[in-house]
Amino acid sequence: MLVQRDYLQVPSNAPTENSDPEYFTVTHCFHPFYKRRFRLVEYSRHWGADKVSFVDDQQALSYLPARWTDRFPPDVFTVFSKGRAYFSIDALIELSELIKALELARNDTADVK
């Protein structure tokens, strides 16, 4: 008599709902991982922002804002501009604030010397 055990079943190469790992692609054009594809470890929400976690090239767990990936719905401005505008207003404001913060930090370190 043949006894079938679950752990001895022949493996299948057909994908199932649970066997397909989820991946994401980095879509932020200034990120060093731009256009790279990674296996998604977790999609979560921290401090009001959606994040994706993945294992990077050094085998460390890393995080990115989900809006920098294809796992987040595309920005409405980007969709409607159809490539005619490279930056959204929000992105330009964020860049401006970053530049100001960097200039302040540089001036603070220059005053210390």
Backbone as CSV, one residue per row, in Angstrom:
resi,resn,N_x,N_y,N_z,CA_x,CA_y,CA_z,C_x,C_y,C_z
1,MET,0.838,-1.181,0.000,0.000,0.000,0.000,0.879,1.238,0.000
2,LEU,0.590,2.185,-0.898,1.364,3.414,-1.031,0.787,4.473,-0.100
3,VAL,1.651,5.008,0.756,1.227,6.070,1.677,1.787,7.387,1.167
4,GLN,0.906,8.327,0.908,1.350,9.633,0.422,1.512,10.580,1.602
5,ARG,2.671,11.169,1.687,2.941,12.139,2.747,3.124,13.509,2.106
6,ASP,2.587,14.545,2.744,2.656,15.902,2.189,4.086,16.355,1.926
7,TYR,4.992,16.035,2.823,6.358,16.513,2.668,7.145,15.745,1.607
8,LEU,6.579,14.680,1.085,7.248,13.928,0.036,6.670,14.188,-1.347
9,GLN,5.788,15.151,-1.465,5.182,15.431,-2.763,6.243,15.893,-3.758
10,VAL,6.024,15.553,-5.007,6.937,15.960,-6.068,6.795,17.469,-6.278
11,PRO,7.921,18.214,-6.285,7.818,19.661,-6.477,7.313,19.992,-7.877
12,SER,6.616,21.076,-7.961,6.066,21.524,-9.241,6.790,22.781,-9.693
13,ASN,6.978,22.916,-10.997,7.594,24.139,-11.501,6.539,25.161,-11.941
14,ALA,5.285,24.822,-11.764,4.213,25.749,-12.097,4.039,26.760,-10.968
15,PRO,3.959,28.054,-11.310,3.794,29.052,-10.252,2.430,28.956,-9.592
16,THR,2.393,29.244,-8.323,1.144,29.314,-7.584,1.026,30.697,-6.969
17,GLU,-0.121,30.979,-6.379,-0.322,32.299,-5.767,0.766,32.614,-4.749
18,ASN,1.137,31.640,-3.949,2.070,31.876,-2.856,3.536,31.685,-3.238
19,SER,3.817,31.089,-4.394,5.203,30.783,-4.716,5.890,31.886,-5.515
20,ASP,5.141,32.768,-6.138,5.752,33.837,-6.911,6.224,34.947,-5.982
21,PRO,7.523,35.158,-5.885,7.985,36.258,-5.041,7.617,37.582,-5.686
22,GLU,7.411,38.583,-4.872,7.072,39.897,-5.385,8.346,40.708,-5.546
23,TYR,8.406,41.445,-6.617,9.552,42.283,-6.922,9.097,43.722,-7.094
24,PHE,10.051,44.640,-7.046,9.771,46.034,-7.364,10.974,46.593,-8.113
25,THR,10.736,47.675,-8.847,11.783,48.360,-9.589,11.895,49.776,-9.056
26,VAL,13.116,50.252,-8.872,13.343,51.620,-8.413,13.101,52.555,-9.596
27,THR,12.207,53.511,-9.423,11.828,54.415,-10.517,12.311,55.846,-10.305
28,HIS,12.909,56.140,-9.154,13.404,57.491,-8.887,14.655,57.706,-9.726
29,CYS,14.603,58.674,-10.654,15.659,58.808,-11.658,17.012,59.236,-11.091
30,PHE,17.069,59.762,-9.877,18.342,60.172,-9.302,18.900,59.172,-8.298
31,HIS,18.189,58.088,-8.059,18.663,57.095,-7.089,19.694,56.187,-7.750
32,PRO,20.748,55.801,-7.016,21.762,54.918,-7.612,21.212,53.569,-8.081
33,PHE,20.085,53.133,-7.515,19.480,51.864,-7.925,18.438,52.051,-9.030
34,TYR,18.422,53.193,-9.677,17.433,53.483,-10.715,17.371,52.352,-11.742
35,LYS,16.171,51.902,-12.007,15.853,50.829,-12.956,16.304,49.437,-12.485
36,ARG,16.778,49.331,-11.247,17.150,48.009,-10.718,15.928,47.351,-10.111
37,ARG,15.916,46.037,-10.189,14.790,45.240,-9.690,15.258,44.478,-8.448
38,PHE,14.424,44.508,-7.410,14.743,43.842,-6.151,13.560,43.008,-5.697
39,ARG,13.851,41.994,-4.927,12.792,41.193,-4.307,12.255,41.960,-3.101
40,LEU,10.945,42.104,-3.069,10.285,42.813,-1.987,10.261,41.946,-0.734
41,VAL,10.813,42.462,0.359,10.754,41.757,1.635,9.475,42.140,2.354
42,GLU,9.195,43.453,2.393,7.996,43.913,3.087,7.582,45.278,2.548
43,TYR,6.294,45.489,2.468,5.716,46.800,2.155,5.046,47.260,3.431
44,SER,5.467,48.396,3.962,4.936,48.832,5.255,4.762,50.341,5.293
45,ARG,4.165,50.792,6.362,3.942,52.222,6.563,4.613,52.619,7.878
46,HIS,5.595,53.517,7.791,6.321,54.000,8.962,6.299,55.522,8.967
47,TRP,5.909,56.090,10.105,5.896,57.541,10.278,5.123,58.231,9.155
48,GLY,4.023,57.639,8.743,3.152,58.255,7.745,3.605,58.096,6.312
49,ALA,4.647,57.316,6.066,5.136,57.135,4.699,5.192,55.647,4.367
50,ASP,4.820,55.300,3.146,4.905,53.918,2.685,6.360,53.595,2.348
51,LYS,6.811,52.429,2.800,8.196,52.000,2.579,8.226,50.600,1.992
52,VAL,9.263,50.330,1.217,9.542,48.976,0.763,10.869,48.567,1.388
53,SER,10.960,47.330,1.824,12.228,46.825,2.334,12.713,45.723,1.396
54,PHE,14.043,45.628,1.293,14.669,44.688,0.371,16.076,44.397,0.854
55,VAL,16.684,43.373,0.299,18.064,43.029,0.619,18.944,43.631,-0.469
56,ASP,19.898,44.489,-0.050,20.741,45.182,-1.023,21.940,44.331,-1.447
57,ASP,22.846,44.932,-2.199,24.003,44.205,-2.738,24.939,43.677,-1.652
58,GLN,24.949,44.320,-0.482,25.794,43.876,0.630,25.047,42.908,1.551
59,GLN,23.884,42.416,1.098,23.049,41.476,1.847,22.507,42.087,3.144
60,ALA,22.352,43.417,3.156,21.779,44.114,4.306,20.335,44.488,3.987
61,LEU,19.499,44.486,5.006,18.117,44.890,4.833,18.077,46.402,4.661
62,SER,17.500,46.876,3.568,17.442,48.301,3.254,16.005,48.722,3.017
63,TYR,15.783,50.015,3.100,14.443,50.580,2.919,14.489,51.711,1.914
64,LEU,13.396,51.857,1.177,13.202,52.985,0.266,11.776,53.474,0.404
65,PRO,11.547,54.754,0.157,10.158,55.211,0.089,9.462,54.489,-1.070
66,ALA,8.276,54.010,-0.836,7.549,53.276,-1.887,7.284,54.160,-3.090
67,ARG,7.176,55.464,-2.877,6.898,56.355,-4.012,8.079,56.443,-4.977
68,TRP,9.241,55.930,-4.591,10.396,55.875,-5.481,10.443,54.577,-6.267
69,THR,9.374,53.779,-6.170,9.341,52.472,-6.834,8.066,52.323,-7.651
70,ASP,8.000,51.243,-8.406,6.795,50.958,-9.181,5.707,50.300,-8.342
71,ARG,5.948,50.120,-7.045,4.937,49.551,-6.145,3.937,50.600,-5.673
72,PHE,4.180,51.835,-5.987,3.336,52.944,-5.566,2.639,53.491,-6.801
73,PRO,1.397,53.934,-6.680,0.721,54.475,-7.869,1.510,55.638,-8.460
74,PRO,1.559,55.746,-9.777,2.326,56.832,-10.394,1.753,58.194,-10.026
75,ASP,2.654,59.167,-9.948,2.269,60.537,-9.663,1.380,61.061,-10.795
76,VAL,0.265,61.669,-10.439,-0.685,62.168,-11.439,-0.019,63.179,-12.361
77,PHE,0.804,64.056,-11.803,1.501,65.057,-12.607,2.375,64.391,-13.659
78,THR,3.117,63.375,-13.246,4.006,62.671,-14.168,3.227,62.005,-15.293
79,VAL,2.099,61.434,-14.969,1.277,60.762,-15.981,0.757,61.773,-17.000
80,PHE,0.220,62.878,-16.511,-0.370,63.855,-17.425,0.661,64.677,-18.184
81,SER,1.868,64.832,-17.641,2.887,65.613,-18.359,3.496,64.814,-19.510
82,LYS,3.318,63.503,-19.477,3.777,62.605,-20.552,5.234,62.848,-20.951
83,GLY,6.090,63.087,-19.943,7.509,63.258,-20.214,7.904,64.663,-20.638
84,ARG,6.960,65.570,-20.763,7.293,66.938,-21.170,7.899,67.740,-20.026
85,ALA,7.619,67.355,-18.791,8.180,68.020,-17.617,8.903,66.969,-16.788
86,TYR,10.141,67.230,-16.470,10.941,66.248,-15.754,10.664,66.223,-14.255
87,PHE,10.194,67.338,-13.689,10.011,67.424,-12.250,8.625,67.951,-11.919
88,SER,8.034,67.371,-10.895,6.769,67.893,-10.381,7.064,69.066,-9.458
89,ILE,6.067,69.871,-9.183,6.233,71.007,-8.285,6.672,70.515,-6.904
90,ASP,6.047,69.452,-6.412,6.408,68.904,-5.095,7.869,68.465,-5.056
91,ALA,8.343,67.851,-6.128,9.738,67.405,-6.174,10.686,68.595,-6.182
92,LEU,10.335,69.652,-6.895,11.184,70.846,-6.934,11.222,71.545,-5.581
93,ILE,10.091,71.596,-4.896,10.058,72.192,-3.557,10.910,71.371,-2.600
94,GLU,10.785,70.049,-2.685,11.584,69.169,-1.828,13.074,69.345,-2.109
95,LEU,13.440,69.453,-3.384,14.833,69.664,-3.759,15.335,71.008,-3.235
96,SER,14.525,72.038,-3.353,14.889,73.364,-2.859,15.146,73.346,-1.352
97,GLU,14.279,72.657,-0.599,14.459,72.548,0.851,15.719,71.770,1.201
98,LEU,16.015,70.740,0.433,17.228,69.961,0.660,18.467,70.816,0.408
99,ILE,18.465,71.582,-0.666,19.602,72.456,-0.973,19.805,73.484,0.132
100,LYS,18.718,74.078,0.617,18.821,75.050,1.712,19.415,74.403,2.957
101,ALA,18.960,73.198,3.293,19.472,72.499,4.478,20.954,72.184,4.323
102,LEU,21.362,71.768,3.136,22.772,71.473,2.898,23.625,72.732,2.985
103,GLU,23.117,73.848,2.446,23.848,75.111,2.531,23.996,75.567,3.975
104,LEU,22.931,75.425,4.769,23.007,75.787,6.181,24.022,74.910,6.914
105,ALA,24.001,73.623,6.644,24.948,72.706,7.279,26.374,73.051,6.877
106,ARG,26.585,73.380,5.625,27.932,73.744,5.159,28.403,75.046,5.821
107,ASN,27.515,76.024,5.928,27.858,77.280,6.574,28.152,77.087,8.062
108,ASP,27.411,76.198,8.716,27.651,75.922,10.127,29.021,75.289,10.347
109,THR,29.418,74.369,9.458,30.726,73.739,9.606,31.830,74.687,9.225
110,ALA,31.585,75.634,8.316,32.594,76.624,7.937,32.840,77.590,9.085
111,ASP,31.802,77.922,9.868,31.941,78.830,10.997,32.753,78.200,12.119
112,VAL,32.705,76.873,12.237,33.420,76.178,13.296,34.927,76.210,13.051
113,LYS,35.337,76.167,11.808,36.772,76.129,11.460,37.389,77.421,11.722
